[in-house]
Amino acid sequence: MIVPVILSGGAGTRLWPLSRELYPKQLLPLAGERTMLQETACRLAGLEDLSAPVVVCNESHRFMVAEQLRAAGHSPADIILEPMGRNTAPAVAVAAMQAMTEGYDPVLLVLPADHVIRDAETLCAAISAAKPLAIAGKLITFGIVPTAPETGYGYIRAGEPLEVQGQRPKAQGAIQNSKFKIQNCEAFAVAEFVEKPDLPTAQKYLDSGGYYWNSGMFLFLASTYLKELERHAPAMIEACRKSIDGAVRDLDFVRLESGSFCACPSDSIDYAVMEKTTDAAVVPLDAGWSDVGSWSALWEIGEKDEGGNVVAGDVLLKDTRNSFVRAQDRIVAAIGVRDHIIVETPDAVLVAHRDKVQDVKEIVARLKETGREEALLHRKVHRPWGTYECIDRAERYQVKRITVNPGATLSSQMHHHRAEHWVVVRGTAKITCGEKVLLLSENQSTYIPLGVTHRLENPGKIPLELIEVQSGSYLGEDDIVRFEDKYGR
């Protein structure tokens, strides 16, 4: 049985302003109609003996992850919530422990949620062909056949071709003495992992033919990974065990015990295990892969016009070449532009040369340092019950457009510093205000005084839309005192 472990904990800061900390790139449809998370789950449809995925994500993304998988027709076995990011090695460790709770020892297929793979059939074929080697005890990484001297990726140097002796499994966990090769699959021992090179070194790697891009995708038995992690990072596995032992179920989620997990050493699978184990193997993969790590990567994989431009949204170009221009809320016009990235969202605009897109993360860091919300949130904010969007604000007032999904309910809450006026513009609202319960339809309104406990529900079959006008001395989202919340916030 192959259990996909989808790692969905990244922040995607290099794709700001589209990717934000609380709505990162894996939850966005960057390379198609489906989000990158949905694409990751759906591209495995060609695999046999595939179980429901285990997803590891940030606690703040949990409802969006669950809803996106549901919308794509996937019901995960578990969604494990990280109280804070500790890199990939601990994330996979807790997923492996969770996958083994029923006494099974499955093959884990570790996939980042934010990659593009154009040829899913080739990927599935490589996974299926490499599975016997994983069952035989190897830790497999998929090395991407390089197409250019890329300086933004780490590399894997392949060693000797693999021929495994004495480990032909009749069934999972069974061993019989013989000698066999993996059918229809090249596999090599890993000679070494190398860091991101400079351009001349990357060209040398490309010319040699023995180097592959490090994809961050892995295949191994859960027990094999945990055994190697115990050998090479005992403090990490101990912290992960404590966090799993203290985990609790919350709706559809597994909440790790926070103290233990936050105290866990932070390291990648490569550093914690793959660079130290003697059982690492690399399987070459040529399947149209990209980690979409920057805006220039999106330009590279995008469909280009006659000028080499990739455009999305309401865009007008004149004398513009080899640029990426994306408009989300307004028309964007570019004249005489060469090799640039232009990305417009309702609350931010990015203009950068394609050679400088790796520095976008420094802009995000500066936004965080100054407390700017644009590093964390879009103007439209997603909640488990729907969305809200700030459409106007000034001193002592703020106007929001609120959309509540059919059947959804906001928390029972109160504010110390603001009062609210609600005007229903679509659907039906059930409103509890103090001791009163109101049912309002389109063009009806009500007033929520400061300090009064209230609740908003959508009892109807269509989305509820209303305009909320807040007024008061402080209008921050942290001025919410929750008394009861079906979403466990």
C-alpha positions as CSV (number, residue, x, y, z in Angstrom):
1,M,0.0,0.0,0.0
2,I,1.3,3.5,-1.0
3,V,0.3,6.3,1.4
4,P,0.8,9.8,-0.1
5,V,2.2,12.2,2.4
6,I,1.4,15.7,1.1
7,L,3.5,18.4,2.7
8,S,1.5,21.6,2.7
9,G,3.2,23.8,5.3
10,G,5.1,26.3,3.2
11,A,4.6,30.1,3.1
12,G,5.6,30.7,-0.5
13,T,7.0,34.2,0.2
14,R,8.8,34.4,-3.1
15,L,5.5,34.5,-4.9
16,W,4.2,37.5,-3.0
17,P,1.9,39.4,-3.4
18,L,-0.3,36.5,-4.7
19,S,1.0,34.1,-2.1
20,R,0.6,35.3,1.5
21,E,1.5,33.6,4.8
22,L,-2.2,32.8,5.6
23,Y,-3.0,32.0,2.0
24,P,0.1,30.5,0.5
25,K,0.9,29.3,-3.0
26,Q,-0.1,25.7,-2.6
27,L,-3.7,26.9,-2.0
28,L,-3.7,29.0,-5.2
29,P,-4.5,28.0,-8.8
30,L,-1.1,29.1,-10.2
31,A,-0.7,26.7,-13.2
32,G,-4.2,25.6,-14.0
33,E,-7.8,25.7,-12.9
34,R,-7.2,23.6,-9.8
35,T,-5.0,24.7,-6.8
36,M,-1.5,23.3,-6.5
37,L,-2.7,21.2,-3.5
38,Q,-5.5,19.8,-5.6
39,E,-3.2,19.0,-8.5
40,T,-0.9,17.2,-6.2
41,A,-3.6,14.9,-4.9
42,C,-5.2,14.4,-8.4
43,R,-2.1,13.5,-10.3
44,L,-1.7,10.2,-8.5
45,A,-4.9,8.8,-10.0
46,G,-2.9,6.4,-12.2
47,L,-1.3,4.6,-9.2
48,E,-2.5,1.2,-8.1
49,D,-2.7,0.2,-4.4
50,L,-3.0,3.8,-3.4
51,S,-4.5,4.8,0.0
52,A,-6.1,8.1,1.0
53,P,-3.4,10.8,1.6
54,V,-2.0,12.0,4.9
55,V,-1.7,15.8,4.7
56,V,0.6,17.8,7.0
57,C,-0.2,21.5,7.1
58,N,-0.1,24.7,9.2
59,E,-2.8,24.9,11.8
60,S,-4.0,28.2,10.3
61,H,-4.6,26.6,6.9
62,R,-6.6,23.6,8.1
63,F,-10.1,24.5,6.9
64,M,-8.9,25.7,3.5
65,V,-6.9,22.4,3.0
66,A,-9.8,20.3,4.0
67,E,-12.3,22.2,1.8
68,Q,-10.0,22.2,-1.3
69,L,-9.4,18.4,-1.0
70,R,-13.1,17.8,-0.6
71,A,-13.9,20.0,-3.6
72,A,-11.3,17.9,-5.7
73,G,-13.0,14.6,-4.6
74,H,-10.4,13.5,-2.1
75,S,-11.0,12.5,1.5
76,P,-7.7,12.4,3.4
77,A,-6.9,9.7,5.9
78,D,-5.6,12.4,8.2
79,I,-4.8,16.1,8.2
80,I,-2.0,16.6,10.7
81,L,-1.7,20.2,12.1
82,E,1.7,21.6,12.8
83,P,1.6,24.2,15.6
84,M,4.6,25.7,13.9
85,G,6.8,24.8,11.0
86,R,9.8,22.6,11.8
87,N,10.9,21.7,8.2
88,T,10.3,18.5,6.3
89,A,12.0,15.8,8.5
90,P,9.7,16.2,11.5
91,A,6.7,16.6,9.3
92,V,7.3,13.3,7.6
93,A,8.2,11.6,10.9
94,V,4.8,12.4,12.5
95,A,3.1,11.4,9.2
96,A,4.9,8.1,9.3
97,M,4.0,7.5,12.9
98,Q,0.4,8.3,12.2
99,A,0.3,6.0,9.2
100,M,1.5,3.1,11.3
101,T,-1.0,3.5,14.1
102,E,-3.1,0.6,12.8
103,G,-0.2,-1.8,12.7
104,Y,0.7,-1.4,9.0
105,D,4.0,-0.5,7.6
106,P,3.1,1.3,4.3
107,V,5.3,2.8,1.6
108,L,5.2,6.5,2.0
109,L,5.2,8.7,-1.1
110,V,6.3,12.2,0.1
111,L,5.2,15.0,-2.1
112,P,5.4,18.8,-1.6
113,A,2.0,20.4,-2.3
114,D,3.4,23.2,-4.4
115,H,5.1,21.5,-7.4
116,V,4.0,21.4,-11.0
117,I,4.4,18.1,-12.9
118,R,3.2,18.2,-16.4
119,D,3.5,14.5,-17.1
120,A,1.6,12.7,-14.3
121,E,1.7,9.4,-16.2
122,T,5.5,9.3,-16.2
123,L,5.5,10.2,-12.5
124,C,3.2,7.4,-11.6
125,A,5.2,4.9,-13.8
126,A,8.4,5.9,-12.0
127,I,6.7,5.5,-8.5
128,S,5.3,2.1,-9.4
129,A,8.6,0.9,-10.8
130,A,10.6,2.1,-7.8
131,K,8.2,0.7,-5.2
132,P,9.9,-2.7,-4.9
133,L,13.2,-1.0,-4.1
134,A,11.4,1.0,-1.3
135,I,10.0,-2.2,0.1
136,A,13.5,-3.7,0.0
137,G,14.6,-1.0,2.4
138,K,16.0,1.8,0.2
139,L,15.2,5.5,0.8
140,I,14.4,6.8,-2.7
141,T,14.6,10.3,-3.9
142,F,13.4,11.3,-7.4
143,G,16.1,13.3,-9.2
144,I,14.9,15.6,-11.9
145,V,16.7,15.3,-15.2
146,P,18.1,18.8,-15.6
147,T,17.3,20.9,-18.7
148,A,19.5,23.9,-17.9
149,P,22.4,24.9,-15.7
150,E,20.0,25.9,-12.9
151,T,21.6,27.7,-9.9
152,G,18.4,27.8,-7.8
153,Y,18.3,24.0,-7.0
154,G,20.4,21.6,-5.0
155,Y,21.8,18.6,-7.0
156,I,22.2,14.9,-6.5
157,R,25.2,13.1,-7.9
158,A,24.3,9.5,-8.9
159,G,26.7,6.7,-8.0
160,E,26.6,3.1,-9.1
161,P,23.5,1.5,-10.7
162,L,21.6,-0.4,-8.1
163,E,21.1,-4.2,-8.1
164,V,19.6,-5.3,-4.9
165,Q,20.5,-8.7,-3.5
166,G,18.7,-10.9,-1.0
167,Q,15.6,-8.7,-0.7
168,R,12.9,-9.8,-3.2
169,P,9.7,-9.3,-1.2
170,K,6.8,-11.7,-1.9
171,A,4.5,-9.4,-0.1
172,Q,5.0,-6.3,2.0
173,G,7.2,-7.3,4.9
174,A,8.2,-10.7,3.5
175,I,11.8,-11.4,2.3
176,Q,13.2,-14.2,0.2
177,N,16.8,-14.7,-0.7
178,S,17.5,-14.0,-4.4
179,K,18.7,-11.4,-6.7
180,F,16.7,-8.9,-8.7
181,K,16.7,-5.7,-10.6
182,I,13.9,-3.0,-10.7
183,Q,12.0,-3.5,-13.8
184,N,11.6,-0.5,-16.2
185,C,13.3,1.8,-13.7
186,E,16.8,3.2,-13.6
187,A,18.0,3.6,-10.0
188,F,21.4,4.6,-8.6
189,A,23.0,4.8,-5.3
190,V,23.3,8.4,-4.1
191,A,27.0,9.4,-4.3
192,E,26.4,12.8,-2.7
193,F,24.0,15.7,-2.3
194,V,25.5,19.1,-3.4
195,E,24.3,22.6,-2.5
196,K,23.0,25.1,-5.0
197,P,26.0,25.8,-7.3
198,D,27.2,28.9,-9.1
199,L,26.6,29.0,-12.9
200,P,29.9,27.5,-14.1
201,T,29.6,24.6,-11.6
202,A,25.9,24.1,-12.7
203,Q,27.0,23.9,-16.3
204,K,29.7,21.3,-15.4
205,Y,27.0,19.3,-13.7
206,L,24.8,19.5,-16.7
207,D,27.6,18.5,-19.1
208,S,28.6,15.5,-17.0
209,G,25.2,13.9,-17.2
210,G,25.5,12.3,-13.8
211,Y,23.7,15.0,-11.8
212,Y,20.0,15.5,-11.1
213,W,18.0,18.3,-9.5
214,N,16.9,17.6,-6.0
215,S,13.1,17.5,-6.2
216,G,12.2,16.9,-2.5
217,M,10.0,13.9,-3.5
218,F,10.7,10.6,-1.7
219,L,9.5,7.0,-1.5
220,F,10.3,4.7,1.4
221,L,8.8,2.4,4.0
222,A,7.5,4.2,7.0
223,S,9.6,2.0,9.3
224,T,12.7,2.5,7.2
225,Y,12.5,6.2,7.5
226,L,11.8,6.2,11.2
227,K,14.7,3.7,11.8
228,E,17.1,6.0,10.0
229,L,15.8,9.1,11.7
230,E,16.3,7.4,15.1
231,R,19.9,6.5,14.1
232,H,20.9,10.0,12.8
233,A,18.5,12.4,14.7
234,P,17.4,10.8,17.9
235,A,16.3,14.1,19.5
236,M,14.1,14.8,16.6
237,I,12.3,11.5,16.6
238,E,11.8,11.6,20.4
239,A,10.1,15.0,20.1
240,C,8.0,13.7,17.3
241,R,6.9,10.7,19.3
242,K,5.9,12.8,22.2
243,S,3.9,15.1,19.9
244,I,2.1,12.1,18.4
245,D,1.5,10.5,21.7
246,G,-0.1,13.7,23.0
247,A,-2.0,14.4,19.8
248,V,-5.8,14.9,20.0
249,R,-8.6,14.6,17.4
250,D,-10.4,17.9,16.5
251,L,-13.1,17.5,13.9
252,D,-11.3,16.1,10.9
253,F,-7.8,17.1,12.2
254,V,-5.0,15.6,14.2
255,R,-3.6,18.3,16.5
256,L,0.0,17.5,17.5
257,E,1.0,18.2,21.1
258,S,2.3,21.7,20.8
259,G,5.1,21.8,23.3
260,S,7.0,18.8,22.1
261,F,6.7,19.6,18.4
262,C,7.7,23.2,18.9
263,A,10.8,22.0,20.8
264,C,11.7,19.6,18.0
265,P,14.9,20.3,16.0
266,S,14.1,21.9,12.6
267,D,15.7,20.1,9.7
268,S,15.0,18.9,6.2
269,I,14.8,15.2,5.2
270,D,18.0,15.7,3.2
271,Y,20.0,17.0,6.1
272,A,18.5,14.8,8.8
273,V,18.5,11.5,6.9
274,M,19.3,11.3,3.2
275,E,22.8,12.8,3.4
276,K,23.7,10.4,6.3
277,T,22.1,7.1,5.4
278,T,23.9,4.4,3.4
279,D,20.6,3.3,1.8
280,A,19.8,6.4,-0.2
281,A,18.9,5.8,-3.9
282,V,18.0,8.2,-6.7
283,V,15.5,7.4,-9.5
284,P,15.8,9.9,-12.4
285,L,12.5,11.6,-13.4
286,D,11.8,13.5,-16.6
287,A,8.1,14.6,-16.2
288,G,7.9,18.3,-16.7
289,W,8.7,19.2,-13.1
290,S,9.0,22.6,-11.6
291,D,9.0,23.6,-7.9
292,V,7.4,27.0,-8.9
293,G,9.8,28.6,-6.4
294,S,9.6,32.1,-8.0
295,W,7.8,34.3,-10.5
296,S,10.5,33.6,-13.1
297,A,9.7,29.8,-12.7
298,L,6.0,30.6,-13.5
299,W,7.1,32.5,-16.6
300,E,9.3,29.6,-17.7
301,I,6.4,27.0,-17.5
302,G,3.7,29.4,-18.8
303,E,2.2,29.6,-22.3
304,K,3.9,32.5,-24.1
305,D,2.6,34.9,-26.7
306,E,4.6,35.9,-29.8
307,G,6.7,38.3,-27.7
308,G,7.6,35.7,-25.1
309,N,5.2,37.1,-22.5
310,V,3.0,35.2,-20.1
311,V,-0.1,37.1,-19.2
312,A,-3.1,36.5,-17.0
313,G,-6.1,38.7,-16.4
314,D,-7.0,42.1,-17.9
315,V,-3.6,43.0,-19.5
316,L,-2.6,45.3,-22.4
317,L,0.9,45.1,-23.7
318,K,2.8,47.3,-26.2
319,D,6.4,46.6,-27.2
320,T,6.9,44.3,-24.3
321,R,9.0,41.2,-24.4
322,N,9.8,38.1,-22.2
323,S,7.7,39.3,-19.3
324,F,5.2,37.9,-16.8
325,V,2.2,40.2,-16.3
326,R,-0.7,39.1,-14.1
327,A,-3.7,41.4,-13.3
328,Q,-6.2,40.3,-10.7
329,D,-8.4,43.3,-9.9
330,R,-7.6,46.1,-12.4
331,I,-6.4,46.5,-15.9
332,V,-2.6,46.5,-16.2
333,A,-0.9,48.1,-19.1
334,A,2.9,47.7,-19.9
335,I,4.8,49.6,-22.6
336,G,8.4,49.0,-23.6
337,V,9.0,46.5,-20.8
338,R,11.7,43.8,-21.1
339,D,12.3,40.7,-18.8
340,H,10.0,41.9,-16.0
341,I,7.5,40.5,-13.6
342,I,4.4,42.6,-12.9
343,V,1.8,41.2,-10.5
344,E,-1.3,43.2,-9.4
345,T,-3.6,42.3,-6.6
346,P,-6.4,44.4,-4.9
347,D,-4.0,45.6,-2.2
348,A,-0.4,45.3,-3.7
349,V,1.6,45.6,-6.9
350,L,4.9,43.9,-7.5
351,V,7.3,45.1,-10.3
352,A,10.6,43.3,-10.5
353,H,13.2,42.3,-13.1
354,R,13.2,38.5,-13.7
355,D,16.8,38.2,-12.5
356,K,15.8,39.7,-9.1
357,V,12.7,37.7,-8.2
358,Q,14.6,35.7,-5.5
359,D,14.7,39.0,-3.5
360,V,10.9,39.2,-3.2
361,K,11.2,37.3,0.1
362,E,13.2,40.3,1.5
363,I,10.3,42.6,0.7
364,V,8.0,40.2,2.6
365,A,10.5,40.3,5.6
366,R,10.4,44.1,5.6
367,L,6.6,44.1,5.5
368,K,6.6,41.8,8.6
369,E,9.1,43.9,10.4
370,T,6.8,47.0,10.0
371,G,3.7,45.0,11.0
372,R,2.0,45.3,7.5
373,E,-0.9,43.0,7.0
374,E,-0.1,42.6,3.3
375,A,2.6,40.0,4.3
376,L,-0.1,37.8,5.9
377,L,-3.5,38.4,4.3
378,H,-5.2,39.3,1.1
379,R,-7.9,41.9,1.2
380,K,-10.3,38.9,0.9
381,V,-9.8,36.7,3.9
382,H,-11.0,33.1,4.0
383,R,-12.6,31.6,7.0
384,P,-14.1,28.1,7.6
385,W,-17.6,29.7,7.3
386,G,-16.9,31.8,4.2
387,T,-15.0,35.0,3.4
388,Y,-14.8,38.7,4.3
389,E,-13.3,41.5,2.4
390,C,-12.4,45.0,3.5
391,I,-13.8,47.5,0.9
392,D,-13.2,50.8,2.8
393,R,-11.6,52.0,6.0
394,A,-10.7,55.2,7.7
395,E,-10.3,56.4,11.3
396,R,-12.9,54.9,13.5
397,Y,-14.8,53.0,10.8
398,Q,-14.4,50.1,8.4
399,V,-16.7,48.5,5.8
400,K,-16.6,44.8,5.0
401,R,-18.3,42.6,2.5
402,I,-19.1,39.3,4.3
403,T,-20.1,36.0,2.5
404,V,-21.4,33.1,4.6
405,N,-21.7,29.7,3.0
406,P,-25.0,27.8,3.1
407,G,-25.5,26.2,6.5
408,A,-22.5,27.9,8.0
409,T,-22.4,29.6,11.4
410,L,-20.0,32.2,12.8
411,S,-18.9,32.0,16.4
412,S,-21.0,33.4,19.2
413,Q,-18.9,36.5,20.0
414,M,-18.7,40.0,21.5
415,H,-16.5,43.1,20.9
416,H,-15.2,45.5,23.5
417,H,-14.3,48.4,21.1
418,R,-16.7,48.4,18.2
419,A,-20.4,48.3,17.2
420,E,-21.6,46.9,13.9
421,H,-24.4,47.6,11.3
422,W,-25.3,44.7,9.1
423,V,-27.2,45.1,5.8
424,V,-28.3,41.9,3.9
425,V,-27.8,42.2,0.2
426,R,-28.3,38.5,-0.8
427,G,-29.8,35.5,0.9
428,T,-31.2,35.1,4.4
429,A,-29.5,35.8,7.7
430,K,-30.4,34.4,11.0
431,I,-29.0,36.8,13.6
432,T,-28.8,36.3,17.4
433,C,-28.3,39.7,19.2
434,G,-28.5,39.4,23.0
435,E,-31.8,37.7,23.7
436,K,-33.3,38.5,20.3
437,V,-33.3,36.2,17.3
438,L,-33.9,37.9,13.9
439,L,-34.5,36.5,10.4
440,L,-33.4,39.1,7.8
441,S,-33.7,39.0,4.0
442,E,-32.4,41.3,1.2
443,N,-32.4,45.0,1.9
444,Q,-33.1,44.5,5.6
445,S,-30.6,45.6,8.3
446,T,-29.9,45.4,12.0
447,Y,-27.5,47.0,14.6
448,I,-25.2,45.2,16.9
449,P,-24.3,47.4,19.9
450,L,-20.8,47.4,21.5
451,G,-20.5,44.7,24.2
452,V,-23.5,42.6,23.1
453,T,-23.1,38.9,22.4
454,H,-24.2,38.1,18.9
455,R,-24.0,35.4,16.2
456,L,-24.6,35.2,12.4
457,E,-25.9,32.2,10.6
458,N,-26.9,31.3,7.1
459,P,-29.9,29.0,7.3
460,G,-30.5,29.1,3.5
461,K,-29.5,27.2,0.4
462,I,-27.6,30.0,-1.3
463,P,-24.6,32.1,0.0
464,L,-25.5,34.9,2.3
465,E,-23.9,38.2,1.5
466,L,-24.1,41.3,3.7
467,I,-22.3,44.6,4.2
468,E,-20.9,45.2,7.7
469,V,-20.1,48.7,8.8
470,Q,-17.9,48.8,11.9
471,S,-17.5,51.9,14.1
472,G,-15.4,52.4,17.2
473,S,-12.1,53.2,18.8
474,Y,-10.4,49.9,17.7
475,L,-11.3,47.8,14.7
476,G,-8.7,45.0,14.8
477,E,-9.6,41.3,14.3
478,D,-8.2,40.5,17.8
479,D,-11.2,42.4,19.3
480,I,-13.2,39.2,19.2
481,V,-14.2,37.4,22.4
482,R,-15.6,34.0,21.4
483,F,-18.0,32.2,23.6
484,E,-18.8,29.2,21.4
485,D,-17.4,28.2,18.0
486,K,-18.2,25.0,16.0
487,Y,-14.8,25.3,14.3
488,G,-12.8,25.0,17.5
489,R,-11.0,28.4,17.2
